[in-house]
Amino acid sequence: MLQLVVRNLTKHPVRTLLTMGSLTVALFLICFLRSLVTTLEAGVEAADSRRLWVQSAVSLFVDLPASYETKIRDVEGVRDVCRWQWFGGYYKERANFFAQFAVNPDMLFDMWPEMEIIDGSKQQFLATKTGCLIGEGLAERYGWKVGDTVPIIGALFPLPGGAPWEFVVGGIYRPKKPSLDRQTLFFQWDYFSETQEALTGEPPAVGVYVLEADAGADVTQVMAGVDRLFENGPQRVQTTTEAEFNRQFVSMVGNVPRLVMFIGTGVFLAILLACINTMMLAAREQTHDIGILKALGFTDRTMFSLLLTQSLVLCGIGGGAGILLALGLEGWFNNALAASTGGFIIKGETIAWAVVAMLAVGLLSGIVPARRAQGLNTVDALRRS
Amino acid sequence: MLVPLTYNLRSLFVRRSSTLLTVFGIGATVAVLAGVLSLRQGFQSLFQEQGRDDIVIFMRPGANSEGESLFNRRTAQRLMKTEPAIAQDENEQPLASQECYVAVRRRKLGGGETNVPVRGVEPMSFKIRGEGIRIIDGRPFQPGADEVIVGAKLVGRIQNCKLGSVIQINTSPLKVVGIFESDGPFDSEIWGDLDRMLNALQRPFPNRVVSTLKAGVDLEALAARLEKDKETPAKVITERDYLASQSGALAGVLGLLGGFLAVVMGTAAVFTATNTMLAAISSRTHEIGVLLASGFRPIPVFLSFMFEALLLGLIGGLIGALLVLPLNGIETGATNFDTFTEVAFAFRVTPGVLMTAIIFALALGLAGGAIPAWRAARMKPIDALRRS
């Protein structure tokens, strides 16, 4: 019986291969599109529940006064506060875009335990004022090593004559969770602040304050406490959980996931049609064979399962190849898409969905011809050439 | 002698169920491609076609967007008063205006937050733009008052954007006194008086200066001169070029997504088309034998089957086009990755998009038909006839 399945499938090798090929493409695409969406959302899901982000209530692009730090520190339930400022620079050319932040360097290690130093050390990072810490993604992308000097052009904070800021790599980190980006450069607040003050005569403002709540503190109350502090200005703030903070960036890409879902459905339907088509063609050609088998005494039931198995095997091999292809290319996409989506990771759940989709195509495209084979009259089938 | 085309038409009709399935496969592929392209088209035309060549933008040297740019007020005013290239109005006032720009956090009507640009302008901005900004409801804001006018595209999307509502920015309540339409992306923005907006946003400086140039000014020479200028250094760019530069990232992503999907889905569609044609040919072996035996040369037979494949592609393309046509004009919003703000725009299924889709469908048909047609043409008449 199984031999028959193999025989039938290899009878028209080109056709079988092409059908499998379409399925490979379809399943690959489904894995790819869904992973795009889940990767975008990974930062939200992995967010730390005790880290809270204080940002301007007015705009993502409005800074907060440096004087807020001590006031926030005094709010009950706040254990630590770290300044972040978006530097918005680039390496050599605008296309070489990645995030850079000026931060309080000490806090970084305390408040982000998921940051694992894989080369260099905290001491090396702090040893020189211009020291910086880079994600492993950047080390891979540009080949930077500990001790290298990295020139970054400050588009938002230009130096006279358009000269680049120079940072010395003191360490390379690897995020243990997706709550931390793997292509970020962190540098020291003091260096940033002193350079800016020398240029403009004023110390720079702070982009966001990240605070860590005490282990036992009620996070909601801490957030409300910070917000209340600056209700009457000069800048109102909006304190959110890390998940909420990350979500605002995901929702900015808002319609893309919907578009992706729309496309995924389109792809799936197109491929489904193609498979049903091939299965029916194949079954029609087998009419005579089925007649013979039936005349030999094989039951209707056997005929039904023969055709269904054929379809499932075809879909299993073709679709399986697609899933494997997606898994194989995962690492490559992870690097290629690092700058735009923050990487590319295929979740187990996505693979489960893909397998379900694959079986569904196999069943649906197998059932129509299988039903037909089952109901076929032996004499009629034999009469047909 | 060529094989009569009716032969192919009829045979497509005879096998109508498998023809339909193939055609829908190609149609779905093409519809996805065309859908993404028309989204991109709608976005791009807003930025690239609507930008004006006669309006120029002055920014801080090195800045690539108005968000990055900052002008000290004194520098901005000196530039406006002393730059000889800037045109003047009938009262001999320079046709130039300082503008500030910040994307502010707003709640959407359907829930969730987004970034909406707030622009503070001087009265001259309206003179410079003329009919490019049209108040369709209410009235313009009073200079010096905490009043704003709101782009028409925001009204149905963002909270508190109706005529008469109050928009709260930081500690300042701003009253909505008018709704405006515009050419270009401005009708996704909130406009108010420059000084009141700077005050509300707690900002000291405007971001850019816009102006109309005198006729005949050489823009390149002006740009080169101001780049190095000691008193008023500035980067000069036409509004058209500026807006085009602010749409590259999203347009690029949509283009890539469209291209990637077209290649991947196209591969699957070619496989399907090849399959259908192969099956068609194997079930018509006898017929092909008859054709070859009755004197048709292999090349006409090859062409005949290619024509059949092309026809499959064409019908698929037309179906794909029909599927995306209803999208035309549907308003959607997306975040412009260059400005981080949400812009509203409509899908635009242009003739160009449709042509691309149909050409792609024909290419899919041809690619799918090549192998089967070749097989048919190479059959030996005797063998083919022998097979029943």
HADDOCK unambig.tbl for C-alpha pairs under 7 A between the chains (distance, minus, plus):
assign (segid A and resid 15 and name CA) (segid B and resid 275 and name CA) 5.62 0.50 0.50
assign (segid A and resid 18 and name CA) (segid B and resid 271 and name CA) 5.19 0.50 0.50
assign (segid A and resid 18 and name CA) (segid B and resid 275 and name CA) 6.86 0.50 0.50
assign (segid A and resid 19 and name CA) (segid B and resid 271 and name CA) 6.79 0.50 0.50
assign (segid A and resid 19 and name CA) (segid B and resid 272 and name CA) 6.95 0.50 0.50
assign (segid A and resid 21 and name CA) (segid B and resid 268 and name CA) 6.98 0.50 0.50
assign (segid A and resid 22 and name CA) (segid B and resid 268 and name CA) 4.37 0.50 0.50
assign (segid A and resid 22 and name CA) (segid B and resid 271 and name CA) 6.21 0.50 0.50
assign (segid A and resid 25 and name CA) (segid B and resid 264 and name CA) 6.56 0.50 0.50
assign (segid A and resid 25 and name CA) (segid B and resid 268 and name CA) 6.22 0.50 0.50
assign (segid A and resid 57 and name CA) (segid B and resid 170 and name CA) 6.95 0.50 0.50
assign (segid A and resid 58 and name CA) (segid B and resid 104 and name CA) 5.54 0.50 0.50
assign (segid A and resid 58 and name CA) (segid B and resid 105 and name CA) 5.61 0.50 0.50
assign (segid A and resid 58 and name CA) (segid B and resid 169 and name CA) 6.14 0.50 0.50
assign (segid A and resid 58 and name CA) (segid B and resid 170 and name CA) 5.55 0.50 0.50
assign (segid A and resid 59 and name CA) (segid B and resid 103 and name CA) 6.22 0.50 0.50
assign (segid A and resid 59 and name CA) (segid B and resid 104 and name CA) 4.23 0.50 0.50
assign (segid A and resid 59 and name CA) (segid B and resid 105 and name CA) 4.87 0.50 0.50
assign (segid A and resid 60 and name CA) (segid B and resid 104 and name CA) 6.98 0.50 0.50
assign (segid A and resid 61 and name CA) (segid B and resid 102 and name CA) 6.91 0.50 0.50
assign (segid A and resid 61 and name CA) (segid B and resid 103 and name CA) 6.83 0.50 0.50
assign (segid A and resid 155 and name CA) (segid B and resid 63 and name CA) 6.55 0.50 0.50
assign (segid A and resid 156 and name CA) (segid B and resid 68 and name CA) 5.64 0.50 0.50
assign (segid A and resid 232 and name CA) (segid B and resid 171 and name CA) 6.83 0.50 0.50
assign (segid A and resid 233 and name CA) (segid B and resid 171 and name CA) 6.57 0.50 0.50
assign (segid A and resid 235 and name CA) (segid B and resid 170 and name CA) 6.44 0.50 0.50
assign (segid A and resid 236 and name CA) (segid B and resid 170 and name CA) 5.84 0.50 0.50
assign (segid A and resid 252 and name CA) (segid B and resid 114 and name CA) 6.71 0.50 0.50
assign (segid A and resid 252 and name CA) (segid B and resid 335 and name CA) 5.62 0.50 0.50
assign (segid A and resid 253 and name CA) (segid B and resid 334 and name CA) 6.91 0.50 0.50
assign (segid A and resid 253 and name CA) (segid B and resid 335 and name CA) 5.98 0.50 0.50
assign (segid A and resid 254 and name CA) (segid B and resid 334 and name CA) 6.74 0.50 0.50
assign (segid A and resid 255 and name CA) (segid B and resid 334 and name CA) 6.12 0.50 0.50
assign (segid A and resid 263 and name CA) (segid B and resid 32 and name CA) 6.39 0.50 0.50
assign (segid A and resid 266 and name CA) (segid B and resid 28 and name CA) 6.26 0.50 0.50
assign (segid A and resid 270 and name CA) (segid B and resid 24 and name CA) 6.95 0.50 0.50
assign (segid A and resid 270 and name CA) (segid B and resid 25 and name CA) 4.67 0.50 0.50
assign (segid A and resid 270 and name CA) (segid B and resid 28 and name CA) 5.91 0.50 0.50
assign (segid A and resid 271 and name CA) (segid B and resid 25 and name CA) 6.95 0.50 0.50
assign (segid A and resid 273 and name CA) (segid B and resid 21 and name CA) 5.82 0.50 0.50
assign (segid A and resid 273 and name CA) (segid B and resid 25 and name CA) 6.68 0.50 0.50
assign (segid A and resid 274 and name CA) (segid B and resid 21 and name CA) 6.44 0.50 0.50
assign (segid A and resid 274 and name CA) (segid B and resid 22 and name CA) 6.56 0.50 0.50
assign (segid A and resid 274 and name CA) (segid B and resid 25 and name CA) 6.47 0.50 0.50
assign (segid A and resid 274 and name CA) (segid B and resid 272 and name CA) 5.88 0.50 0.50
assign (segid A and resid 277 and name CA) (segid B and resid 18 and name CA) 5.94 0.50 0.50
assign (segid A and resid 277 and name CA) (segid B and resid 21 and name CA) 6.40 0.50 0.50
